[in-house]
Amino acid sequence: MIYWLYFLLTLAIELPIVFLFFKKETKQALIAGFLLNLFTWPLLHVLLFYTAANLNVLELGVALTESIGYKLMMNCSWKKGILLGFIANAASYGIGLLINNIF
């Protein structure tokens, strides 16, 4: 699969979750989700392909980075930012693993 399709799939999985967390600030939340993924997705893949870093450790770093990003960009509680960051990334990571195992 072409890599940008993986990015689109990541957005298709994570942005609805972002929407569910911030129903009242939809536009700002979706922009934040897009920008955070636009930063973390390529960074994860560069580190994955050019270092010996473990994918699980990298995914934890992405979830933590996005959690901090949601806290700062959406001015929400730490609890909400961390929950969103980890739930959204667990969903996209899990679905990605399923797709890789099927195809």
C-alpha positions, -999 to +999 in steps of 0.1 A: +000+000+000+012+035-008+023+053+024+000+083+021-029+058+021-017+047+055-018+083+067-053+088+053-064+056+071-048+069+103-068+101+100-100+082+092-096+062+124-084+089+148-103+120+137-137+105+146-124+097+180-112+133+184-146+144+173-162+123+201-140+139+227-146+175+216-181+177+202-185+214+211-152+225+196-154+203+164-135+225+140-106+233+163-104+197+175-103+183+140-076+208+130-056+199+161-059+162+153-049+167+117-019+188+126-007+165+154-009+135+131+008+155+103+037+159+128+038+125+145+030+102+116+060+111+094+083+113+125+073+078+135+080+064+101+114+081+097+124+067+131+109+033+123+127+029+090+161+045+099+167+034+134+165+002+154+137+016+176+110-008+186+076+000+170+057-004+203+080+021+220+076+045+191+038+042+193+039+050+230+060+081+222+035+092+195+005+087+219+023+107+246+033+134+221-003+137+208-016+137+244+005+167+252-005+183+220-042+179+227-037+193+262-020+224+248-040+229+216-074+222+231-068+236+265-083+205+281-074+186+312-044+164+313-067+134+319-088+142+287-057+148+266-040+116+277-071+095+273-076+109+238-040+105+228-038+069+239-073+057+228-069+073+193-035+058+188-044+024+202-073+023+178-052+032+147-023+010+158-046-020+164-065-016+132-031-012+114-019-045+129-051-062+118-048-049+082-011-060+080-020-095+092-049-098+067-030-085+037 
